[in-house]
Structures are given as structure tokens and as C-alpha cells.
Amino acid sequence: MTGPGIFRVILHMEIEPGTGPDFERLWQDIARAISTRSANLGQWLFKEHGVEHSYYVVTDWSDEESFREFELSAPHVRNRERLGRYRRGGWMTTMRIVGQAEASGAQTVPSAG
């Protein structure tokens, strides 16, 4: 689900060399737990093309207040600690979706996993 008003968080993570498969498995476990929160509208993990240790996490939330509440929660602090052993650096940015144009005639993209 996307659309105007959605609060989007983009996290870039540079991970330790050789830890990609373990990082991806842990991210999947954490994502499943986060997806149970009613304000979470979806999450995606992207691996940057041509850059071995660079990942992006995109999460959509119903509103900023719900995300900020989650961000300060004890479960999220534990998740950050669990992922921290893989992380070498990164950044986070937030934004609000203010417009959308769906492609007409677009083909369905197969799900990863």
C-alpha cells in the first residue's frame, strides 16, 4: 500500500564484509515481528546493485507519530542491537509520500523469497 500521506523511512546500512546472508536472515526475522504492528504498512530490503555490502531498508507507516513511538520502543532498541553486529555505517531519512503515479500496463513483479 502506498499513497499520499504515507510516512516512509529509508535506512541505508553498510554491513561487515562476509555477513550478507546472516544479515538478510536476521532482517527477515525482525521484519516479520515489525509487520505485526498495525501502523506498519510494509517493509522492503534492497541490496545495492554492484556494491557488495550496501543495503537499504524501506518501511512505510500510517503516520509519523506511530513510527516515532515504535522507534523508541524497547523491541526496536533490541532489534537495533541485534543488527548492530553487522553494521559498519549508514544513515536514515524520513519522508512523506505526497504523490503517486502507477504505471499502466505494468507487469507484476515476483516476490523475493
C-alpha positions as CSV (number, residue, x, y, z in Angstrom):
1,M,0.0,0.0,0.0
2,T,1.4,3.4,-1.0
3,G,-0.2,6.7,-1.5
4,P,-0.4,10.3,-0.3
5,G,0.2,10.8,3.4
6,I,2.1,7.6,4.0
7,F,5.2,8.1,6.2
8,R,8.3,6.4,4.7
9,V,11.6,5.6,6.4
10,I,14.7,4.8,4.4
11,L,17.6,3.3,6.2
12,H,20.9,2.7,4.5
13,M,23.2,0.1,6.1
14,E,26.8,-0.7,5.2
15,I,27.4,-4.1,6.7
16,E,30.6,-6.0,7.6
17,P,32.1,-8.0,4.7
18,G,31.0,-11.6,4.5
19,T,27.9,-11.2,6.7
20,G,25.3,-10.6,3.9
21,P,23.4,-13.9,4.2
22,D,23.3,-13.8,8.0
23,F,22.2,-10.2,8.0
24,E,19.5,-10.9,5.4
25,R,18.1,-13.8,7.6
26,L,18.1,-11.7,10.7
27,W,16.4,-8.8,8.9
28,Q,13.7,-11.2,7.7
29,D,13.0,-12.3,11.3
30,I,12.9,-8.8,12.6
31,A,10.7,-7.7,9.7
32,R,8.1,-10.4,10.5
33,A,7.9,-9.0,14.0
34,I,7.6,-5.4,12.9
35,S,4.9,-6.4,10.4
36,T,2.5,-7.3,13.3
37,R,2.3,-3.6,14.3
38,S,-0.9,-2.2,12.9
39,A,0.7,1.1,11.8
40,N,3.4,-0.7,9.8
41,L,2.3,-0.8,6.1
42,G,5.2,-2.8,4.7
43,Q,8.9,-3.3,4.6
44,W,11.4,-4.0,1.9
45,L,15.1,-4.9,2.0
46,F,17.2,-3.9,-1.1
47,K,20.8,-4.8,-1.8
48,E,22.5,-2.1,-3.8
49,H,23.5,-3.3,-7.3
50,G,27.2,-3.5,-7.7
51,V,28.0,-2.6,-4.1
52,E,28.7,-5.8,-2.1
53,H,28.0,-4.6,1.5
54,S,25.3,-1.9,0.9
55,Y,21.7,-2.4,1.8
56,Y,18.6,-0.2,2.0
57,V,15.6,-0.8,4.2
58,V,12.4,0.9,3.3
59,T,9.4,0.9,5.7
60,D,6.0,2.6,5.3
61,W,4.0,3.7,8.3
62,S,0.4,5.0,8.6
63,D,1.7,8.2,10.3
64,E,4.9,9.7,11.7
65,E,3.6,9.5,15.3
66,S,3.3,5.7,15.1
67,F,6.7,5.3,13.6
68,R,8.3,7.6,16.3
69,E,6.6,5.6,19.0
70,F,7.9,2.4,17.5
71,E,11.4,3.9,17.1
72,L,11.7,4.5,20.8
73,S,10.2,1.2,21.9
74,A,12.1,-1.5,23.7
75,P,11.6,-4.1,21.0
76,H,13.1,-1.7,18.4
77,V,16.1,-0.9,20.6
78,R,16.7,-4.7,20.9
79,N,16.4,-5.1,17.1
80,R,18.9,-2.3,16.5
81,E,21.3,-4.1,18.9
82,R,20.9,-7.4,17.1
83,L,21.5,-5.8,13.7
84,G,24.4,-3.7,15.1
85,R,26.9,-6.5,15.0
86,Y,26.6,-6.4,11.2
87,R,26.6,-2.7,10.7
88,R,29.7,-0.6,9.7
89,G,27.9,2.6,9.0
90,G,24.8,4.1,7.4
91,W,22.1,6.7,7.7
92,M,18.4,7.2,8.0
93,T,16.0,9.6,6.4
94,T,12.2,10.1,6.6
95,M,9.7,11.4,4.2
96,R,6.0,11.7,3.5
97,I,4.6,10.4,0.2
98,V,2.8,13.3,-1.4
99,G,2.0,11.9,-4.8
100,Q,2.0,8.7,-6.8
101,A,1.6,7.6,-10.4
102,E,1.2,3.9,-11.1
103,A,2.4,2.6,-14.4
104,S,-0.4,1.5,-16.7
105,G,0.2,-1.9,-18.2
106,A,3.0,-2.7,-15.6
107,Q,3.8,-6.3,-15.1
108,T,3.6,-7.9,-11.7
109,V,7.0,-8.1,-10.0
110,P,7.7,-11.5,-8.4
111,S,8.1,-11.5,-4.7
112,A,11.6,-12.0,-3.3
113,G,11.8,-15.1,-1.1
